[in-house]
Amino acid sequence: KEQSDRDIGLPDGTDDAKYLDLLQRQLADLMELVNPDFIFYQCGVDVLATDKLGKLGLSLQGCRTRDQLVFDHAREHAAPVVAVMGGGYSTQIRQIVEAHANTYRLAAATYF
């Protein structure tokens, strides 16, 4: 795995509350530190608890809230977002599709 400027290890099965709290704090810190011209957002859904390859434990709502946090921080800092899908290895195909669709619904609601 490639190393980035900020890697944060999470325990297997990390749930919505822990993940979203950490994400909120990290986004706030990063936006102030970096003040990005744009954000490349890899919005994978392998964070879902039903994903057979991912190791986190987010619910569909937790995944949706994650996306909203990213879009809200980006908009607050006037940073355009390039959002690309990734992940999605759940046996529940409907949940994968819904999670990806939620990302783009939220983007449309946030920016249009």
WONOR-V418354 format. One line per field, one symbol per residue. phi: phi as a letter, one per 40 degrees, with the letter a starting at -180 (. if undefined). psi: psi as a letter, one per 40 degrees, with the letter a starting at -180 (. if undefined). Layout:
phi = ???
psi = ???
This chain:
phi = .ccbcabbcbcdgdcddccccccdcccdccccccfccabcbcccbcccccccbcbcbccccccccdccdccccccdbfbcbbbbcaghbcccddcccccccddcccccccbb
psi = hiiadghhhiiiehidddddddddddddddddddgidihhhggieeeidehedieifiidddddddddddddddddefhihhhiiiagfiegdddddddddddddddddde.
